Amino acid sequence: MEPLSWSGIGTDRILRVALDEELEEYHLLAYLQRMDASYREHKLYPMLDDLGRRIGQLRELQGRADELKAHLSGELVGMDLARMELVRRSPADTAAWDQVERSIERVLPPLVTAHGRGQELRGELEGRIRMAPVGVVPLDVREGWLLIRQQNEALAYAYVLPIVQEVPPPDRYRYVRTRYFATWTLGLSTTYEDIKAELVRRGPLPNPATFAFESDVTLPRIETFLPLAKRITYELVAASPERAA
């Protein structure tokens, strides 16, 4: 899913003779405006992941400049036996690649700046979240429950941090896999301890790790609160003695 409708520089454009720089600039500005609007609403994901992915792709494209230029090679004239490479005459026209390079140089700095603002906001909002264990914390905290409080409701998510990790994700919160379970209304008759007791009754673990998260600012649950809670959980699990063993 493309969270923001800007396709960026497509790899197919390497083969085009001309790029519409004015149109590219218009789409870039619109993309950045939507990103800023998301930041104002305290919405971080998946926009921050998308922005990081775009920056990574552009930097990879920059880093492969020589290799890509070689694909625009001219006539084969011989072989360099010392370097075991084909020798080609320089192409007469590299306008297509020059256009791509200029486009990258134009769009990359504002994207990096926007990503930096998002990371700063993430750190600020993460600092506004309070996490507390519910009951006794077991030695193994690689799986259990996350209780996300919004106003007088607590949403329970089962979480697990697999022992074997796949390819590193763009953000640490993706290491922690969650599944929504149920919602409780908090009050005098329903506390975090009561919810944990119910989770123990329903679930397979006799003493599951259970952590409650609260924030003193309003956070969008899916776009921000849950991902940040998962980041905090990952740091806790990664630092636990059981994990280190």
N, C-alpha and C positions, 0 to 999 in steps of 0.2 A: 504494500500500500504506500502510495506517495502522500505523506501527510500535508505537504505544501506543494502546490502545483508549479514547480519550476524544474524542468528536466535537466538543466545544466548543459554542460558540453558533452554531446554524445560522441562516442568513439567513431561513429560513421562520418562525423564531420571532418575527420582527417582527410577524407577523400574529396571534400568539396573545395572548390576554388575560392569561394568568397563566403564570408559570414556577415550576417546583418548585425553589426555592432550596436546600432541604436536599439534594435529589438531585443538583443541580448541584455543590454543595460536596463531596459524597461522591465523585463522579466526578473532580472536579478533584484532590482529595487522593490518590486512587488513581493518577491519571496522574503526579502529582509524585513519588509514592513509587517508581513504576516508573522514572521518569527518574533519581532518586537511585541506584537499584539499578544502572542502566546506567553511571552515572558511577563507582560503586565498582568495577565490572568493567572500567573504562577503555574503555567502548564509547561512541563519540560520534555515529556516523552510522548510519542516517539520522535519528536522534532529534533532533540539534541542528538539522538543516534543518527538520524538522517543527515544532519549537518556534518557530523564527524565523518560519516561515510563518504560524503561528497568531497570533503577536504582531502581525505585519504586517497581517493581516486585521482584527484587533480594533481596531488603531489607525486603519485606514482607515475602519472603521465609525464610530468616534468622530468622525473628521474630517468625515464626511459627515452629521453629526447634523441640521443644518438642512435639508439636502436630503431626508433620509429622513423628517423630520417633515412636510415639505411633501407627501409622498406620502400622509400620513394626513390630508389637507386636508379642510376642511369645505365648505360650500356656496359656489359661485361667486357673487360679488356685484358684480364689475366688473373694470376693467383699469387698471393704472397706466401711462399712456402715456409718462411720463418714464423709467421703468425698463423699459418694455416687458414687464411681468409681469402675470399674472392675479392678481386680488385675491380671496382666499377668506376666509370667516368662520372664525375659529379653531375647530377641532374641539372638541366638548364633552368628549371622552374620549380622552386620550393615554396611558392606562394601559399599553397594550401597549409603546409605545416607552419609557416610563419604566422598565418592568421590564427591558427590554433594556439601557438605560443603567446601571442598578444592577448588572446581571449583569456587564457589561464592567468596571465600576469594581471589582467584587469579585474577578474572576479575573485581570485584567491584571497587577497588581503581583506576585503570586507567580510568574507565568509569566516576567516580566522578570527576577526574581531568579534563577530556575532557569536561564534562558538565560545570565545573567552568570556563574554558577558553571560552566556548561559551557564558556564561552569562556575562563575562567581555566584550567580543566583542560586545554583544548586547547593553550593557550600553554605550560603546564608540560610536557605530554607531547611537544609538538613540540620543546621544548628538550632532550629526552632522546634525540632521534634524531640520529645522525651520518650525514652524507652525504659521499661521496667520489667523485670521477670515477675511472673505470677507463680507464687508457691516456690517449692524447692526446684532448683535447676539441676537436671541430671548431668553426668559427666559427658555424655554424648549428646551434643546439641545440633547434630547434622540434620535432624528432622524434628518436626513438632508443629506448633501453631503460632500464628501471628494474629493478634487482635488489634484491628485498626479502628480507633474510636473517631467518630464524626458526630458531634453534638452528643445526643444521648443514646447513640447506637454504637454497638461494637460488632464489626464484621470479622468473622473468623475465617482465616485462610490456612489450610494445611501447607506446610513448606517442607522442602527437602533439598539438601545440597549434595548432589551425587559425588561419590568418591572419585570416579573417573570423569575428568572434565573433557569436553569436546574442544573444538577449535576456540581459542579465546574470543569471547563476545566483545562487542564494542564498548560495553559498560559492565561493571562488576555485578550490578543487580540481576543481570540475566543468568548468572551462575545459580541463583536461588530460584527454584521452580515452585510455583504456588498454585493452589487450586481453591477457589471459593467454596466454603462449606455452609455457613449459615449466618444469620444476623440476630443479635439479641438487643433488646432495649434495656439499657442500664438504669438502675434505680436502687432503692433501699432493699428490695427483695432480690435483685439480680446484680451481683458484683462480678469482677473478673474471676475471683475464686470460684464463684458459683458456675461461671461459664466453663472454667477449666474442669471442674468436677463433672460437668455434663459431657465434655469432650473425652474425658477419661472413660466415662461410662459407655460412650458410643464407639470409641476408637480402639485400635489394637495395642496402644502403648500404655503401660501401667502408670508411668510418670513422664508424660511428654514434656519436652521443653516448650514453655509457653511465654510469649513476650507481648506486652501491651504497649501500643504506640499512641501518643497523644501529641497534638500540636497546638501552640497558642495562636496560630494564624490559620485561616481557612485555606485548605489545600485541595485541589482536584484529586479525587482518590485514584483514578486509573492513571492519569497523566503524571502525577507527582507523588502523592502520599505513599502509595504502595511501592513504587520503584525505590523511593528513598528508604522506606522501611526495609526493603530487601537489601539495599546497600549496607545499611547498619547491621542487619543480620549476618551478612557475609563477613563483615569485619569481625564480628563476635565469634562466628564459627571458625574463621581462619586463625584466630588467636587462641582458641580453646586447646587444652592439653590433649584431648582425644584426637583433635584434628592434626596437631603437631606430631603425634605418635604415628 
